[in-house]
Amino acid sequence: MPRKAAGLTAAKVKTAKPGRYGDGGGLYLLVRSAEARFWLFRYTIGRKMREMGLGAAAGTGAVSLAHARDAAGDLKRQLKAGIDPLDAREATKKAKAAAEQEAARAAVTFDQAAKLYTGAHDKGWRNAKHRSQWEMTLRVYAGPHLGALPVGSIRTEHVTAALTPIWHDKTETASRLRGRIEAVLDYAKVQGWREGENPARWRGHLDKVFPKRSRTNAVVHHAALPWQDIPDFMAALRAQEGLSARALELTILCATRTSETLFARWPEIDLESAVWTVPAERMKAGREHRIPLSGAAVALLKSVLPFRRSDDGYVFPSRKEGKPLSTMALLMLLRRMGRDDLTAHGFRSTFRDWAGETTPHAREVVETALAHRVGDKVEQSYARGDLFTKRRKLMDDWATFGASKVAPVAGLAERRARAGHATSPA
């Protein structure tokens, strides 16, 4: 039982020994030690005794006796009005938390959410270029329409405003942008910055606003050389001097993507074993890719060794320190050769057509050489190897074919004329 008291004094509040002391009107002083002193308000509601803390009576931020009495008086008035003080305090806390959450939601803009999203997925990007493309499309195309808006207030009309200007002219970019906006808004919802459906979702929503990508723009494939013309083209290419010519030649010999060649570094290349290992972060599929180097590819790489600036440097460095050759260097090379009707990437299609139409090499060997995934997920889970030995024979055959002269110039000119190209030889 609390000790009876006519009332507390400021001195007693400071000096009272451990125990519970009543001040009257439901106000109590609870003393646990010289430093641990607390105010309590005790009340009964519905035959149930309840206690409510009113703060510390000692130490930093201590509540004085006068203030404790005022607080107890306010609570007694609540009780007379039929209000449970503890329930009222809890309701106030919830209202405050909701207000703070709403303020936080209103404070986070789309630009900020996008930056936090890309940072949260730092380890998930295939490579730095992939992340850069994400950030660029959001900044350039979404930023002007969504960037400064609170992420919780973004609606369908804001998303369509960002997509409409580019949906017909840059459909591929617009489609990727839509997916990226959707991902950022989903991330914002998980973080509690927005509620409700995602206004950037496609199925059952934006597919009612925009035509399908396939109906907007026909798929445009990279311009490719007919496989029959490869020997003549390779002969013309080998007559070209400079690193850009050697980079394109290696790209063709290895059937690689342009970026895989241009960003190749010497530590990836084992000339003795004739293997080029492209790390996962530079591959489109995000998996390490081993490339068997033909004799022609090894000879080519040895020929560019004098251009090596450091042991870990780029195989095809540009004039700018620490930078590789650019894609533009290859395009300019093709232009100088009078073949601006072609693209470097198109030679992968040439390789695929040659292998499929003229060789006995299995489809999965050819697709693996192109670093394509073969089969469905179940099949992929069982196919752990990379068919390296079989691919070495394939790449040797490709190099041998490229070094041959099976297509006369007249035949080349006729075929190019039939394909709608200029008839002058490269």
Secondary structure, DSSP 8 states (H G I E B T S, - for coil): --B--S---HHHHHH--SEEEEEETTEEEEESSSS-EEEEEEEEETTEEEEEEEEESSSTT---HHHHHHHHHHHHHHHHTT--HHHHHHHHHHHHHHHHHHHHHHH-BHHHHHHHHHHHTGGGSSSHHHHHHHHHHIIIIIHHHHTTSBGGG--HHHHHHHHHHHHTTSHHHHHHHHHHHHHHHHHHHHTTS--SS-TT-TTTTGGGTS--HHHHS---------GGGHHHHHHHHHT--SHHHHHHHHHHHHT--HHHHHT-BGGGEETTTTEEEE-GGGSTTSS-EEEE--HHHHHHHHHTGGG--STTSBSSB-SSTT-B--HHHHHHHHHHTT-TT--STHHHHHHHHHHHHH----HHHHHHHTT---S-HHHHHH-----HHHHHHHHHHHHHHHT---S-HHHHHHHHHHTT--SS--
